[in-house]
Amino acid sequence: MAFEKPTKTPLIQYSCIDHDFMIFRPDADNKWTNREGTKLTREVYEKKLPLMYTRQLVMDGTMPDSINGQKINIQHTGLFRSIFRITPDEIHAPKPKLYPLFESQSGRANLEMPGDFFRITWRMEFIDAKSNKILEEKSRMFSAVLYNRGFKFPAKSINGIPTTRKSCDEGYLVIDSANQLFHVKMAKGVPFVRKVDLPGEMKFKTIQCVDFSDQLYYAYLFTENNELYVLTPYDYMLEKFEVDDINPDEYEIRIYGDYFNFNVITIGSGFIRTQVLNRDHNKVDEYIETRPTYQSSSEGKLAQFLFPAELKITDDKSSFVNFFLTVSQSYWWLILSLVLIAGQYFIIRLQKKKIRAEIIDLIIIAFTGIFGFIAVNIFPNKFFD
């Protein structure tokens, strides 16, 4: 049996010092290089990325006072540092049926878990966690405000950060049945509902709410057209990142933000791509690197020669347990099938059976290869006997 060998993904970051890409490959002999492959020491590599390795440079006394003509305040630049990551299996995963709605203006330093949870079906319903009873007054109040804002029940998706482990609460971004986007939260016990204007008939694959130090965005929004937007809290504007082929259904997406740039990284089968934007979300540069896939390895080629398809109950791009069928990308297995058909024909003649009675077995082998060959010989066809 051939097994896929895991490989470590290189870290590709844009240097605000050299305006070039710095690459860290954990499993390579030359771990630290630039785009051209020039070997770097770890210390030089870290100096090229001062906004990522700030603490180390400060400890070494090598942190620059200014970058690109701008004086650097370490505390201030730290506010713009952000890290985001999403993988396909996190999107294709079971969704909760009930959500907590926090008080966004409690006046307390820490968030507290409420005693009720909500769902949005034919209305917005709040259910007491202890008694399991519907809180009618609260449900009617929130449902009425949603209805008056033009919300079409039920909700298609409810997107937020349903945990107390965040700096503040900004509620949820909710898609209704008409694909409209709404911001819903609770402020001093009463509903806050704001409709977000969407250009055209924009639809989203996923909406990922974030809680960054700079508080500049509510969320990253990934569209059906593989575009990336952010939603601003001050005017509810959708600002587009000038990147392309951002497909969270297929790729792992990483976004690193700092004082000068955003590194938008897509990691797929056989490639890693970094697109760099400035703080105005315009593209500055990009770098793409291909790498061997399992299918191109000797183990993968052997598997494609032996097996016409692979059936699994789990998949790297889904958190569900289901039947996942992957058809071989090569047709080499057809050659093996022809050899096995010839071998089965020889077995039939050797056992002095009629070909007409065994034609079904030959068809099974033709379409399923070695799987069918093993099956028809372990469980011989008795239908025509």
Salt bridges, closest charged atoms under 4 A:
ASP18 OD2 - LYS48 NZ 2.79
ASP20 OD1 - ARG35 NE 3.15
GLU46 OE2 - ARG42 NE 3.29
ASP116 OD2 - LYS138 NZ 3.14
GLU125 OE1 - ARG119 NH2 2.96
GLU125 OE2 - ARG123 NE 3.12
GLU136 OE2 - ARG123 NH2 3.08
GLU136 OE1 - ARG140 NH2 3.60
ASP169 OD1 - LYS166 NZ 2.89
GLU170 OE1 - LYS185 NZ 3.02
ASP214 OD2 - ARG279 NH2 3.79
GLU227 OE2 - LYS240 NZ 3.14
GLU239 OE1 - HIS281 ND1 3.37
ASP244 OD1 - ARG273 NH1 2.90
ASP244 OD2 - LYS283 NZ 3.42
ASP249 OD1 - HIS92 NE2 3.03
ASP249 OD2 - LYS205 NZ 3.65
GLU250 OE1 - LYS317 NZ 2.40
GLU252 OE2 - ARG85 NE 2.85
GLU252 OE2 - ARG254 NE 2.58
ASP285 OD2 - ARG35 NH2 3.18
GLU286 OE2 - ARG273 NE 2.98
GLU286 OE1 - LYS283 NZ 3.09
GLU289 OE1 - ARG25 NH2 2.44
GLU299 OE2 - LYS5 NZ 3.20
